[in-house]
């Protein structure tokens, strides 16, 4: 199989797949139209598959003595109102493929069709994992629980990211994406008249102090060589401008690459909360939810093996360095149980992932197909 020849031959079709999927975005565990679209094509290509309720498809191509591998694509979209103005924009109001998952699914569909055409040449079984619910970080574990991947020795995935030159590939060893921990802190004081603050216990003041003090955790408590981010993204306090805020709440996320950083942040958040109880005379509860997936870390040996084969498919100029990201990706859950690696593909100069104007250069689709096929021959 000539990977480049086959990938470029299907270029128009993979773009059609992507645009059709883009029109019908669906959120986690509701990817029914998406699944039906995939199923129809798998049956057309005579590829065997199994559907898992409420979402998810695993198809299989090939057979042979070499170790079985899996290729994974995520299918779900986001609750984002599309603002692109594309002629294939979302038809599902308030929902959009704003993270490139339509592209990932299209890449895997095209890969499946090519592999089926060359099935007689395959000397291994290839599982094609169409995964739901990546955005909620539940889908990877859902697919693992099916048991179908128990015999798989390697698993591979890709993600399209804007801000990386169009179609360029980043396949690098070590930490690539972070664990995503969640936190919520509730503060309970005493409401009262704004003109009589001494008669109340003001949680607006307390929560303001708490947010500022939490900014010292990463800068002053963690080893600066152990990357982490603590962001408070939501603050609620009070009910009216002339009322002392009797309750307040903050919500945030801690992004980490190590268990030590995660544990330190959790400990310090709770310490700061307890200190604010004493400082302001309030009651505080802390809900710190450790990430449902660990950091995504690529195995150096596997990356080296893939890059050796990729050198036969890609020109050296098609590879680029991309620093590790503080974004989360539940592909990490697969890597906790199965060896493998994960690559970034450049979407070009477009608004960032998760933005209402997100789009990507469709040149990335062919790069993705070429890389998926490369994974198969490693």
Secondary structure, 3 states (H helix, E strand, C coil): CCHHHHHHHCHHHHHHHHHHHHHCCCCCCCCHHHHHHHHHHHHHCCCEEEECCCCCEEEEECCCCCCCEEEEEECCCECCCCCCCCCCCCCCCCCECCCCHHHHHHHHHHHHHHHHHCHHHCCCCEEEEEECCCCCCCHHHHHHCCCHHHHCCEEEEEEEECCCCCCCEECCCEEEEEEEEEEEEEEECECEEHHHHHHCECHHHHHHHHHHHHHHHHHHHCCCCCCEEEEEEEEEECCCCCEECCEEEEEEEEEECCHHHHHHHHHHHHHHHHHHHHHHCCEEEEEEECCCCCCEEECHHHHHHHHHHHCCCCCHHHECCCCCEEEECCHHHHHCCCEEEEEEEECCCCCCCCCCCCCCCCHHHHHHHHHHHHHHHC
